[in-house]
Amino acid sequence: MSSMLLVVGAVFASLALGVLLSYGICQGMFRIFRVHAQSAARRGQAARIGVSAGN
């Protein structure tokens, strides 16, 4: 009975660790994508300003 509880606890602990790890990875990737999207928007805005100024 005691070893069964240990196994179940280990399964839940590893599941929780996996969920937290994947959540952290997703948050990090979304942060990287957000930075990329903002820089791409700035480049596009600069290109539009250059075209409208006749450069």
C-alpha positions, 0 to 999 in steps of 0.5 A: 500500500505504501509503495503504491502511494509512492508511485502515484505521488511520483506520477503526479509530481512528474505530471505537474513538473511537465505541465509547469515546464511546458507552460514556461517554454510556451510563455518564453516563446510567446515573449520572443514572438511578441518582440519579433512582431513589434520589430517587424511592425516598426520596420514596416512603419519605417518603410511606409514613412520612407515611401511616403516621403519619396525616398 
